[in-house]
């Protein structure tokens, strides 16, 4: 039996014989390999460096990323998206390009990073007037959105801050306490129930601006105040709309109509607009406060506020907001054009007509009367009938006093719906109502 040493000797002998047989055939190769030993060493070092670089590439690419390095994949992705644009993705693309928009050929136009352009339906007169007003008054935070009720096309979009310029980029897409603009939802739910009309007299107690439901309830035996619902809408009477929500509408119907107006869901899927919120009230008092517009967690964007007013103007049908009028690719081909798209039916045309009558009292005798009348009581924009709603509440993000104004006009043939929001500090600069009046004056002049 062989031991391990004998086996090893035999194996070495066999390897030696095979090497001699191959020596003649591989002589040139052997000589060449011997001569290249220094070069092999250099190649080994170079290959080692390359391997190390390749291994560290993900880290290096992150640390040293730049627009030039990411331009190709980004452009490719955006080029693909241009071929499949819907209303939401077109809105997002237009919103991202908007900061670079400039007047061109009678329209506002913005270039796209991968080539091509976005054309907007911006009304230059309204846009410039609102920009000037917010700038001249040094408004801490101000937002404005206008849209065409029948088509949803955005006619103006202004974002301004005298204290935080970086806020301007995304301010219009964020949410803010809606305040008394939510009374529109409460009134819609009540009118749709067929239990009341705009002329229905409604009893209440407490000051018109009271924020505590314990003072609102009607006392048996008389001694109560009374006001038609339409007049109470114009004057934004908290006790009336609080009681209307708690004693006529109810919790579930109020949340149902909040949903019909687009709360607690994306206003336009794919667009950068944040989803408005209307949390369910946990008690009867909270239900009443919500109906009166006093729940600070009921929030909406200026885009949504304008869309709500546009829905009333459009006979109860809410249209998708369209930021881009058209989009063209780098070759000039038309890849998207805005087409009116109905999002949902909020109410019947009959209810919308009743809402219009109620909202008209805001300018005629309510909270916006001063802004739309001169010192002698004469109507400014006398030839234009306006439906409107105001709202005011304190907020924290950003901190200040929130002043809302939403409107549409003319009532008989709506051409513009708008929402203005001004956040003032301790020193009041201007109310949103005045911003809205200036916008309407510029639109109808």
Secondary structure in CASP SS format (residue, H / E / C, confidence):
PFRMAT SS
TARGET T0000
AUTHOR 0000-0000-0000
METHOD secondary structure of the structure
MODEL  1
X C 1.00
X C 1.00
X C 1.00
X H 1.00
X H 1.00
X H 1.00
X H 1.00
X H 1.00
X H 1.00
X H 1.00
X H 1.00
X H 1.00
X H 1.00
X H 1.00
X H 1.00
X H 1.00
X H 1.00
X H 1.00
X H 1.00
X H 1.00
X H 1.00
X H 1.00
X H 1.00
X H 1.00
X H 1.00
X C 1.00
X H 1.00
X H 1.00
X H 1.00
X H 1.00
X H 1.00
X H 1.00
X H 1.00
X H 1.00
X H 1.00
X C 1.00
X H 1.00
X H 1.00
X H 1.00
X H 1.00
X H 1.00
X H 1.00
X H 1.00
X H 1.00
X H 1.00
X H 1.00
X H 1.00
X H 1.00
X H 1.00
X H 1.00
X H 1.00
X H 1.00
X H 1.00
X H 1.00
X H 1.00
X H 1.00
X H 1.00
X H 1.00
X H 1.00
X H 1.00
X H 1.00
X H 1.00
X H 1.00
X C 1.00
X C 1.00
X C 1.00
X H 1.00
X H 1.00
X H 1.00
X H 1.00
X H 1.00
X H 1.00
X H 1.00
X H 1.00
X H 1.00
X H 1.00
X H 1.00
X H 1.00
X H 1.00
X H 1.00
X H 1.00
X H 1.00
X C 1.00
X C 1.00
X C 1.00
X C 1.00
X H 1.00
X H 1.00
X H 1.00
X H 1.00
X H 1.00
X H 1.00
X H 1.00
X H 1.00
X H 1.00
X H 1.00
X H 1.00
X H 1.00
X H 1.00
X H 1.00
X C 1.00
X E 1.00
X E 1.00
X E 1.00
X C 1.00
X C 1.00
X E 1.00
X E 1.00
X E 1.00
X E 1.00
X E 1.00
X C 1.00
X C 1.00
X C 1.00
X C 1.00
X C 1.00
X E 1.00
X E 1.00
X E 1.00
X E 1.00
X C 1.00
X C 1.00
X C 1.00
X H 1.00
X H 1.00
X H 1.00
X H 1.00
X H 1.00
X H 1.00
X H 1.00
X H 1.00
X H 1.00
X H 1.00
X H 1.00
X H 1.00
X H 1.00
X C 1.00
X C 1.00
X C 1.00
X C 1.00
X E 1.00
X E 1.00
X E 1.00
X E 1.00
X E 1.00
X E 1.00
X E 1.00
X C 1.00
X C 1.00
X C 1.00
X C 1.00
X C 1.00
X E 1.00
X E 1.00
X E 1.00
X E 1.00
X E 1.00
X E 1.00
X E 1.00
X E 1.00
X C 1.00
X C 1.00
X C 1.00
X C 1.00
X H 1.00
X H 1.00
X H 1.00
X H 1.00
X H 1.00
X C 1.00
X H 1.00
X H 1.00
X H 1.00
X C 1.00
X C 1.00
X E 1.00
X E 1.00
X C 1.00
X H 1.00
X H 1.00
X H 1.00
X H 1.00
X H 1.00
X H 1.00
X H 1.00
X H 1.00
X H 1.00
X H 1.00
X H 1.00
X H 1.00
X H 1.00
X H 1.00
X C 1.00
X C 1.00
X C 1.00
X C 1.00
X C 1.00
X C 1.00
X C 1.00
X C 1.00
X E 1.00
X E 1.00
X E 1.00
X E 1.00
X C 1.00
X C 1.00
X C 1.00
X C 1.00
X C 1.00
X C 1.00
X C 1.00
X C 1.00
X H 1.00
X H 1.00
X H 1.00
X C 1.00
X C 1.00
X C 1.00
X C 1.00
X C 1.00
X C 1.00
X C 1.00
X C 1.00
X C 1.00
X E 1.00
X E 1.00
X E 1.00
X E 1.00
X H 1.00
X H 1.00
X H 1.00
X H 1.00
X H 1.00
X H 1.00
X H 1.00
X C 1.00
X C 1.00
X H 1.00
X H 1.00
X H 1.00
X H 1.00
X H 1.00
X H 1.00
X H 1.00
X H 1.00
X H 1.00
X H 1.00
X H 1.00
X H 1.00
X C 1.00
X H 1.00
X H 1.00
X H 1.00
X H 1.00
X H 1.00
X H 1.00
X H 1.00
X H 1.00
X H 1.00
X H 1.00
X C 1.00
X C 1.00
X C 1.00
X C 1.00
X C 1.00
X C 1.00
X C 1.00
X C 1.00
X C 1.00
X C 1.00
X C 1.00
X C 1.00
X C 1.00
X C 1.00
X C 1.00
X C 1.00
X E 1.00
X C 1.00
X C 1.00
X C 1.00
X C 1.00
X C 1.00
X C 1.00
X H 1.00
X H 1.00
X H 1.00
X H 1.00
X H 1.00
X H 1.00
X H 1.00
X H 1.00
X C 1.00
X C 1.00
X C 1.00
X C 1.00
X C 1.00
X C 1.00
X C 1.00
X E 1.00
X E 1.00
X C 1.00
X H 1.00
X H 1.00
X H 1.00
X H 1.00
X H 1.00
X H 1.00
X H 1.00
X H 1.00
X H 1.00
X H 1.00
X H 1.00
X H 1.00
X C 1.00
X C 1.00
X C 1.00
X E 1.00
X E 1.00
X E 1.00
X C 1.00
X C 1.00
X E 1.00
X C 1.00
X E 1.00
X E 1.00
X E 1.00
X E 1.00
X E 1.00
X C 1.00
X C 1.00
X C 1.00
X C 1.00
X C 1.00
X E 1.00
X E 1.00
X E 1.00
X E 1.00
X C 1.00
X C 1.00
X C 1.00
X C 1.00
X E 1.00
X E 1.00
X E 1.00
X E 1.00
X C 1.00
X C 1.00
X C 1.00
X H 1.00
X H 1.00
X H 1.00
X H 1.00
X H 1.00
X H 1.00
X H 1.00
X H 1.00
X H 1.00
X H 1.00
X H 1.00
X H 1.00
X H 1.00
X H 1.00
X H 1.00
X H 1.00
X C 1.00
X C 1.00
X C 1.00
X C 1.00
X C 1.00
X H 1.00
X H 1.00
X H 1.00
X E 1.00
X C 1.00
X C 1.00
X C 1.00
X C 1.00
X C 1.00
X E 1.00
X C 1.00
X C 1.00
X C 1.00
X C 1.00
X C 1.00
X C 1.00
X E 1.00
X E 1.00
X E 1.00
X E 1.00
X E 1.00
X E 1.00
X E 1.00
X E 1.00
X E 1.00
X E 1.00
X E 1.00
X C 1.00
X C 1.00
X E 1.00
X E 1.00
X E 1.00
X E 1.00
X E 1.00
X E 1.00
X E 1.00
X E 1.00
X E 1.00
X E 1.00
X E 1.00
X C 1.00
X C 1.00
X C 1.00
X C 1.00
X C 1.00
X C 1.00
X E 1.00
X E 1.00
X E 1.00
X E 1.00
X E 1.00
X E 1.00
X E 1.00
X E 1.00
X E 1.00
X C 1.00
X C 1.00
X C 1.00
X C 1.00
X C 1.00
X C 1.00
X C 1.00
X H 1.00
X H 1.00
X H 1.00
X H 1.00
X H 1.00
X H 1.00
X H 1.00
X H 1.00
X H 1.00
X H 1.00
X H 1.00
X H 1.00
X H 1.00
X C 1.00
END
